[in-house]
């Protein structure tokens, strides 16, 4: 058992404690989910579990071993494996296989046992074919899977995972959760699982909710998600199926209140099924043809790109990719890990140039050693692009490089910071490295916006954000789009792209395999699965209703559209609610 007793912790040079009097017990074989807004103390609490951090006050015991005792910490850490939020933070070897083997080697296991564990762990995350590849050449999602494999190879009794699926595509996320469930069932592995994805938290035996370093609530998922109003106060949200049930409960169908899963909601709705469904043909919204636009802002024709040759040869990233984007479009790029999404983003910014085919942006052809002007790119891990000593220096750098006069910089920085919700009076003189993760991300976005790009490209901008932060970011992108900017973002969040994107581009193994409106692309379940993706959760609810005989259109993939469809089929809102 892991026992956390009245633990408090304050980071150096921080006036507010990251944890305040937190107590917790994790039983062997238990699945504990920890949720909370960014900055609530989740990662700090996770690091307490294996002695990466030692409390200022209180005690942490792992099967009776005190993590603050130098004589016991090594034995305690053997029992608790850890997967970091950013996988780059835990790579130590030059190949995937050696990195996964590092932990078992330090346990002094026989070579045959180490080899067996490495192969089993890589099989569990579907990466056996990458065993000889350098980790730094992998995609973000692949890196995360290697980090998870390294933890699985330790065969520890407890596994702590800090947002392990934030960079994984939906199919791999589903596969990983199945793998963790199997390991827990077969080996009695206890999971301490930090997540901002409420669907994942539903799977746990118990959920701990943190806010500003304190425990707000600790209960089973059904109690935690019984009411969405208090969750919103802490920048959290209901799981999609529960949110849909709550919306219909508020419309008068109170028997749906508190339901959690797709299966529960579908069966409960079927009990309310009218004798005859109204005959109301579904009219798919007309999609305006893009072919009539004469002036394209981005044109890619048969674009190929290979990463430079290593000892393992060249790595194919993109093959025969063709598409065109008009000015002011709001598009999302989706695809499994390693499908070429980040490579395509770098090409669109001019950081890479095609090895084959042609690419033009704002009328300019891609050229060697020349980035495209008026294109802003926010990287997959934006915190890694920080370099300035102060926030002012960080944000003003781009404007200065593009010729802004020195006297105009303070106003430009103030305006850019205001756009991302930061007060220049409070932040300009601070070191960007001393900020929270969410604040760092906002500074990186401000440093891009200050250059006034016509095209804004963001690589997984909402990964790891709490619900409040994610909605804030998407509203900002909508505002920029309303001002006429072209916005392209990469995402693994199918709910997000279904709700906000006008257009989806689907990549699979370096090829563009689908391109169209979300309602059409995300309704093609077989094609999505072939590309390593899964439809949004509410698509599965709509499918469950169709299986029960409801005439629900396949295009109902967002909460609002499915709500309207189901209410119409039920005959509208009840005359009497209660």
Buried (B, 14 or more C-beta within 10 A) or exposed (E): BBBBBEBBBBEEEEEEBBBBBBEBEBEEBBBBBBBBBBBBBBBBBBBBBBBBBBBEBBBBBBBEBBBBBEEBBEEBBBBBBBBBBBBBEBBEBEBBBBBBBBBBBEBEBEEEEBBBBBBBBBEBBBBBEBBEBBBEBBBBBBBBBBBBBBBBBBBBBBBBBBBBBBBBBBBBBBBBBEBBBEBBEEEEBBBBBBBBBBBBBBBBBBBBBBBBBBBBBBEEBEEBBBBBEEBEEBBBBBBBBBBBBBBBBBBBBEEBBBBBBBEBBBEBBBEBBEEEBEEEEEEEEEEEEBEEBEEBBBBBBEBBBBBEEEEEEEBBBBBEBBBBBBBBBBBBBBBBBBBBBBBBBBBBBBBBBBBEBEBBBBEEEBEEEEBBBBBBBBBBBBBEBBEBEBBBBBBBBBBBEEEBEEEEBEEBBBBBBEBBBBEBEEBBEBEBEEBEBBBBBBBBBBBBBBBBBBBBBBBBBBBBBBBBBBBBBBEBBEEBBEEEBBBBBBBBBBBBBBBBBBBBBBBBBBBBBBBBBBBBBBBBBEBBEEBBBBBBBBBBBBBBBBEEEBBBBBBBBBBEBBBEBBBEBBEEEBEEEE
